[in-house]
Amino acid sequence: MKLLKLTLALSLLIFASNLQAQDMLGALDSIGTETQTKDFVSATFKTTRLVNMHTLESVGPRTLDFRISHRFGALNSGSYNAWGIDGPANIRLSLEYSFDGRFMFGIGRSSYEKMVDGFLKYRLLRQTTDNKMPVSVTLFASMFYNALKDGNAASNGYDKFDPVTNRFSYAYQIMVAKKITPSFSIQLAPWMVHYNLVEKITDRNDAFGIAGMIRLKFSKRSAITIEYAYRLPDYTKEKYYDSMGIGYELETGGHVFQIHFVNSFGLVENQFLPHTNTQWNDAGIRLGFNISRVFTL
């Protein structure tokens, strides 16, 4: 009997020890999971562009984004030109892809200046729902190739695009954004544009500024968007203006359609950030739209 009681007691002790060990392992597992799992804020902006400018967003993992961007002529071109509808127009086609949803790259071609562009974008930091990381940060770099022919080369015997490096320019941004409420997001981005070749000897090769944008969502699939790019003065002696756009954004299934008014004709950073040559004050604005269609590969 004593042997039976001793055996039973030892069995209960071993069983209890096993339960305690399992509880401790479970607690450790939960601590590890809590440490590794973070709830990130999603959809600070709906797409990778707002009007002209990049947002901090990237496309999802293994996602290809085909984009069409179009700008008509200026409204102040008058009724004979159908207030810009008759052109001249600028159109850009692009393909953009991400393997993991954080690192993204893309290529595009614009009709204006026959510009070919490529970019890299990386989501360095992401805002968390517990606000331990209060903002999101994305790094951006792009390169541009001007494929125009020098129209004066035949007459003066000199091609300004020789050597070929004269055709290249570059842009860099650090994008800092915050989704303040489910309906309101804001982003600031200091920027720099570098040109290997400038038009005049008085022009500088580097231009600097800061861009800001907001998105105000007013329904499940619709939002109002505003962007503005401030240029530091004295970049060039030519008269240029800050780029500004106001738009309406509509999500329709796999498409996002954006329609807007903007005073810049160029569609890539080396064109619209330093070289916007029309202004809102005299109706130097143009109707434009972006269409985005994503595919999961």
ROSEPA-549278 format. One line per field, with one value per residue (C-alpha): chain; residue number from 1; residue in one letter; y, z, x. Coordinates in Angstrom, 2 decimals, m for minus. Example, Ala and Ser with C-alpha at 12.3 -4.5 7.8 and 13.67 -1.06 7.14 Angstrom:
! ROSEPA-549278
unit <- [A; A]
pos <- [1; 2]
code <- [a; s]
yy <- [m4.50; m1.06]
zz <- [7.80; 7.14]
xx <- [12.30; 13.67]
***
This chain:
! ROSEPA-549278
unit <- [A; A; A; A; A; A; A; A; A; A; A; A; A; A; A; A; A; A; A; A; A; A; A; A; A; A; A; A; A; A; A; A; A; A; A; A; A; A; A; A; A; A; A; A; A; A; A; A; A; A; A; A; A; A; A; A; A; A; A; A; A; A; A; A; A; A; A; A; A; A; A; A; A; A; A; A; A; A; A; A; A; A; A; A; A; A; A; A; A; A; A; A; A; A; A; A; A; A; A; A; A; A; A; A; A; A; A; A; A; A; A; A; A; A; A; A; A; A; A; A; A; A; A; A; A; A; A; A; A; A; A; A; A; A; A; A; A; A; A; A; A; A; A; A; A; A; A; A; A; A; A; A; A; A; A; A; A; A; A; A; A; A; A; A; A; A; A; A; A; A; A; A; A; A; A; A; A; A; A; A; A; A; A; A; A; A; A; A; A; A; A; A; A; A; A; A; A; A; A; A; A; A; A; A; A; A; A; A; A; A; A; A; A; A; A; A; A; A; A; A; A; A; A; A; A; A; A; A; A; A; A; A; A; A; A; A; A; A; A; A; A; A; A; A; A; A; A; A; A; A; A; A; A; A; A; A; A; A; A; A; A; A; A; A; A; A; A; A; A; A; A; A; A; A; A; A; A; A; A; A; A; A; A; A; A; A; A; A; A; A; A; A; A; A; A; A; A]
pos <- [1; 2; 3; 4; 5; 6; 7; 8; 9; 10; 11; 12; 13; 14; 15; 16; 17; 18; 19; 20; 21; 22; 23; 24; 25; 26; 27; 28; 29; 30; 31; 32; 33; 34; 35; 36; 37; 38; 39; 40; 41; 42; 43; 44; 45; 46; 47; 48; 49; 50; 51; 52; 53; 54; 55; 56; 57; 58; 59; 60; 61; 62; 63; 64; 65; 66; 67; 68; 69; 70; 71; 72; 73; 74; 75; 76; 77; 78; 79; 80; 81; 82; 83; 84; 85; 86; 87; 88; 89; 90; 91; 92; 93; 94; 95; 96; 97; 98; 99; 100; 101; 102; 103; 104; 105; 106; 107; 108; 109; 110; 111; 112; 113; 114; 115; 116; 117; 118; 119; 120; 121; 122; 123; 124; 125; 126; 127; 128; 129; 130; 131; 132; 133; 134; 135; 136; 137; 138; 139; 140; 141; 142; 143; 144; 145; 146; 147; 148; 149; 150; 151; 152; 153; 154; 155; 156; 157; 158; 159; 160; 161; 162; 163; 164; 165; 166; 167; 168; 169; 170; 171; 172; 173; 174; 175; 176; 177; 178; 179; 180; 181; 182; 183; 184; 185; 186; 187; 188; 189; 190; 191; 192; 193; 194; 195; 196; 197; 198; 199; 200; 201; 202; 203; 204; 205; 206; 207; 208; 209; 210; 211; 212; 213; 214; 215; 216; 217; 218; 219; 220; 221; 222; 223; 224; 225; 226; 227; 228; 229; 230; 231; 232; 233; 234; 235; 236; 237; 238; 239; 240; 241; 242; 243; 244; 245; 246; 247; 248; 249; 250; 251; 252; 253; 254; 255; 256; 257; 258; 259; 260; 261; 262; 263; 264; 265; 266; 267; 268; 269; 270; 271; 272; 273; 274; 275; 276; 277; 278; 279; 280; 281; 282; 283; 284; 285; 286; 287; 288; 289; 290; 291; 292; 293; 294; 295; 296; 297]
code <- [m; k; l; l; k; l; t; l; a; l; s; l; l; i; f; a; s; n; l; q; a; q; d; m; l; g; a; l; d; s; i; g; t; e; t; q; t; k; d; f; v; s; a; t; f; k; t; t; r; l; v; n; m; h; t; l; e; s; v; g; p; r; t; l; d; f; r; i; s; h; r; f; g; a; l; n; s; g; s; y; n; a; w; g; i; d; g; p; a; n; i; r; l; s; l; e; y; s; f; d; g; r; f; m; f; g; i; g; r; s; s; y; e; k; m; v; d; g; f; l; k; y; r; l; l; r; q; t; t; d; n; k; m; p; v; s; v; t; l; f; a; s; m; f; y; n; a; l; k; d; g; n; a; a; s; n; g; y; d; k; f; d; p; v; t; n; r; f; s; y; a; y; q; i; m; v; a; k; k; i; t; p; s; f; s; i; q; l; a; p; w; m; v; h; y; n; l; v; e; k; i; t; d; r; n; d; a; f; g; i; a; g; m; i; r; l; k; f; s; k; r; s; a; i; t; i; e; y; a; y; r; l; p; d; y; t; k; e; k; y; y; d; s; m; g; i; g; y; e; l; e; t; g; g; h; v; f; q; i; h; f; v; n; s; f; g; l; v; e; n; q; f; l; p; h; t; n; t; q; w; n; d; a; g; i; r; l; g; f; n; i; s; r; v; f; t; l]
yy <- [0.00; 2.38; 1.58; 2.29; 5.65; 6.59; 5.66; 7.72; 10.72; 10.61; 10.32; 13.38; 15.32; 14.48; 15.36; 18.70; 19.46; 18.75; 21.09; 23.84; 23.40; 23.58; 26.75; 28.32; 27.39; 28.75; 32.00; 32.27; 31.61; 34.30; 36.75; 35.99; 36.39; 39.66; 40.92; 39.91; 40.80; 44.45; 45.95; 48.39; 51.18; 50.38; 52.54; 55.86; 56.72; 54.60; 54.42; 55.09; 58.55; 61.36; 63.70; 63.92; 63.10; 59.75; 58.83; 56.69; 53.66; 50.68; 48.07; 44.79; 41.70; 40.19; 42.91; 44.65; 48.09; 49.33; 53.09; 55.59; 59.31; 62.05; 65.86; 68.10; 71.62; 74.69; 76.15; 79.62; 78.45; 79.54; 78.30; 77.70; 75.05; 73.79; 75.12; 72.67; 69.56; 69.86; 69.72; 69.68; 66.69; 64.72; 61.01; 58.58; 54.77; 52.82; 49.41; 49.17; 46.07; 44.87; 41.44; 41.91; 45.00; 47.15; 47.41; 48.65; 49.60; 50.90; 52.20; 54.67; 56.64; 60.16; 61.82; 65.22; 65.46; 61.75; 61.11; 57.62; 57.19; 54.51; 54.60; 52.68; 53.03; 51.42; 51.56; 52.06; 52.58; 51.90; 53.56; 51.22; 51.25; 51.54; 54.71; 53.36; 54.21; 57.41; 57.94; 56.04; 56.78; 55.83; 56.45; 57.29; 57.64; 58.05; 58.49; 60.15; 59.93; 62.69; 61.05; 64.28; 65.18; 68.44; 70.54; 72.89; 70.19; 70.24; 74.01; 74.61; 71.28; 70.75; 68.26; 69.40; 65.79; 64.66; 62.91; 60.80; 61.50; 64.97; 63.32; 62.08; 63.69; 62.37; 62.97; 61.96; 62.20; 61.23; 60.77; 61.10; 60.45; 59.88; 58.56; 60.87; 59.45; 56.73; 59.53; 61.96; 61.46; 63.85; 63.57; 65.79; 65.06; 67.09; 66.64; 67.21; 67.14; 67.00; 67.73; 66.70; 69.37; 72.74; 75.03; 78.20; 78.87; 80.81; 77.79; 75.51; 71.76; 71.08; 72.13; 71.67; 71.98; 70.30; 68.72; 68.25; 66.36; 65.51; 63.00; 63.47; 60.44; 61.27; 57.91; 54.28; 54.60; 58.36; 61.01; 64.59; 65.00; 68.05; 68.29; 71.20; 71.35; 74.33; 75.20; 76.92; 80.20; 81.13; 77.76; 79.46; 82.91; 81.65; 82.20; 78.99; 78.28; 75.82; 72.75; 72.35; 69.86; 69.26; 66.04; 63.53; 59.86; 56.96; 53.27; 50.87; 47.24; 46.62; 50.16; 53.47; 56.48; 59.94; 63.15; 66.49; 70.01; 70.80; 73.62; 71.43; 69.79; 67.38; 64.04; 63.10; 64.74; 66.33; 68.13; 69.30; 69.92; 72.61; 73.47; 74.17; 77.22; 78.02; 79.12; 78.89; 82.68; 83.11; 79.76; 78.16; 74.86; 71.72; 68.82; 65.47; 61.93; 58.82; 55.26; 52.41; 48.69; 46.14; 42.47; 39.81; 37.68]
zz <- [0.00; 0.93; m2.34; m4.26; m2.49; m3.17; m6.83; m7.12; m5.42; m7.72; m10.76; m9.69; m9.04; m12.48; m14.12; m12.29; m13.23; m16.87; m16.77; m15.16; m17.73; m20.56; m19.07; m18.81; m22.41; m23.53; m21.72; m23.31; m26.74; m26.22; m25.13; m28.28; m30.43; m28.76; m29.35; m33.00; m34.06; m34.67; m36.01; m38.74; m39.95; m43.47; m46.41; m45.25; m48.91; m51.36; m54.16; m54.84; m56.32; m55.18; m58.19; m59.61; m56.52; m55.02; m51.73; m49.24; m50.25; m52.21; m54.01; m52.21; m52.25; m55.75; m57.22; m60.58; m61.07; m64.61; m64.60; m67.18; m66.45; m68.75; m68.71; m71.15; m72.18; m69.99; m69.39; m70.32; m73.89; m74.64; m76.36; m79.70; m77.96; m76.02; m72.85; m73.18; m74.30; m77.82; m76.33; m76.35; m74.04; m72.01; m71.33; m69.24; m69.16; m66.42; m64.82; m61.10; m59.01; m55.49; m54.32; m50.63; m50.28; m48.88; m51.64; m54.92; m58.33; m61.56; m65.07; m67.18; m70.41; m70.84; m74.16; m72.93; m73.58; m74.48; m70.88; m69.67; m65.90; m63.34; m59.57; m56.37; m53.24; m49.81; m46.79; m44.02; m41.06; m40.71; m38.37; m35.75; m34.34; m30.76; m31.81; m30.61; m34.14; m34.74; m38.41; m41.55; m43.48; m47.09; m49.05; m52.75; m55.57; m59.30; m62.50; m65.77; m69.35; m71.80; m75.24; m77.21; m80.15; m80.00; m82.61; m83.02; m83.53; m87.34; m87.60; m85.05; m85.27; m81.52; m79.76; m76.22; m75.28; m76.05; m73.91; m73.18; m69.44; m70.21; m70.76; m67.18; m64.11; m60.68; m57.84; m54.17; m51.45; m47.80; m47.28; m43.76; m43.36; m40.71; m40.83; m38.24; m38.41; m40.59; m42.95; m42.85; m43.83; m44.29; m45.78; m45.94; m48.15; m48.54; m52.10; m54.25; m58.05; m59.75; m63.46; m65.18; m67.80; m67.27; m70.01; m68.91; m67.25; m64.52; m63.60; m60.78; m61.17; m57.93; m56.90; m53.41; m51.77; m49.66; m50.78; m48.78; m49.40; m47.67; m48.33; m46.92; m47.29; m47.24; m48.25; m48.40; m51.90; m52.43; m51.25; m51.89; m52.43; m52.37; m53.01; m53.05; m53.77; m52.47; m54.30; m52.58; m54.44; m56.64; m58.40; m61.79; m63.29; m65.32; m63.92; m62.52; m60.02; m57.25; m58.43; m56.92; m57.60; m56.29; m57.11; m56.57; m56.04; m56.70; m56.08; m58.35; m57.75; m59.05; m60.46; m58.77; m60.85; m60.01; m61.72; m60.84; m61.76; m61.63; m62.90; m63.96; m67.37; m66.55; m64.98; m63.36; m60.58; m62.66; m64.68; m62.29; m59.08; m60.40; m63.84; m63.54; m65.80; m65.38; m62.33; m60.79; m60.61; m64.36; m65.05; m66.10; m64.84; m66.74; m66.35; m65.78; m64.67; m63.43; m63.84; m61.87; m62.43; m60.21; m60.93; m58.48; m59.98]
xx <- [0.00; 2.79; 4.53; 1.29; 0.84; 4.47; 4.13; 0.91; 2.51; 5.52; 3.24; 1.22; 4.43; 5.83; 2.48; 2.34; 5.94; 5.17; 2.15; 4.23; 6.99; 4.46; 2.95; 6.39; 7.24; 3.89; 4.57; 8.00; 6.50; 3.89; 6.58; 8.55; 5.47; 4.58; 8.10; 8.22; 4.67; 3.90; 0.71; 1.70; m0.54; m1.75; m2.80; m1.37; m1.94; m3.89; m1.30; 2.35; 1.51; m0.73; m0.83; 2.69; 4.68; 5.57; 3.95; 5.86; 3.77; 5.04; 3.00; 2.29; 4.51; 4.97; 2.78; 3.18; 1.64; 0.95; 0.40; m0.80; m0.39; m1.68; m1.57; m3.45; m2.50; m2.98; m6.45; m5.25; m4.52; m8.10; m11.23; m9.52; m7.42; m10.47; m8.80; m5.96; m7.83; m6.36; m2.88; m0.01; m0.26; 2.23; 1.77; 3.83; 3.62; 5.34; 5.79; 6.55; 7.19; 7.98; 9.13; 8.42; 6.22; 9.06; 11.66; 10.20; 11.57; 10.09; 10.76; 8.81; 8.75; 7.32; 6.54; 7.76; 11.52; 11.32; 12.29; 13.17; 13.22; 13.93; 13.59; 14.22; 12.11; 12.59; 10.26; 12.79; 10.43; 6.70; 4.23; 2.75; m0.77; 0.53; 2.43; 5.78; 6.88; 4.89; 5.81; 6.74; 9.94; 10.70; 13.90; 13.66; 16.19; 15.60; 17.58; 16.49; 17.70; 16.78; 16.48; 15.92; 18.14; 20.02; 18.21; 21.19; 23.81; 23.55; 23.98; 26.71; 28.51; 28.28; 26.01; 25.25; 24.46; 28.01; 29.23; 26.17; 26.45; 25.07; 21.70; 21.44; 19.92; 18.98; 16.51; 16.53; 13.90; 13.40; 9.65; 8.25; 4.52; 1.90; m1.63; m3.16; m6.69; m8.27; m9.33; m6.41; m2.75; 0.15; 3.64; 6.73; 9.73; 12.92; 14.20; 17.24; 17.58; 20.99; 21.63; 24.83; 24.10; 22.38; 21.10; 22.89; 26.20; 24.38; 22.22; 23.21; 23.52; 21.66; 18.16; 16.71; 13.32; 10.67; 7.40; 4.23; 1.02; m2.25; m4.99; m8.49; m10.72; m14.44; m15.97; m14.93; m13.44; m12.97; m10.54; m9.41; m5.65; m3.35; 0.38; 2.82; 6.56; 8.50; 11.74; 14.61; 15.28; 18.24; 18.50; 18.24; 17.78; 14.84; 11.33; 9.85; 7.07; 6.34; 4.44; 0.97; m1.82; m5.34; m7.13; m9.90; m9.11; m11.48; m10.84; m12.74; m11.79; m8.28; m8.05; m7.32; m8.38; m7.05; m8.18; m6.63; m5.60; m1.90; 0.29; 3.21; 3.46; 6.28; 5.49; 8.81; 10.79; 13.57; 10.87; 8.17; 10.14; 12.54; 11.08; 7.35; 6.89; 3.17; 1.23; m2.22; m2.67; m3.22; m4.96; m1.70; m3.08; m3.95; m6.33; m4.68; m5.33; m3.52; m4.78; m3.23; m3.87; m2.14; m1.42; m0.28; 2.49]
***
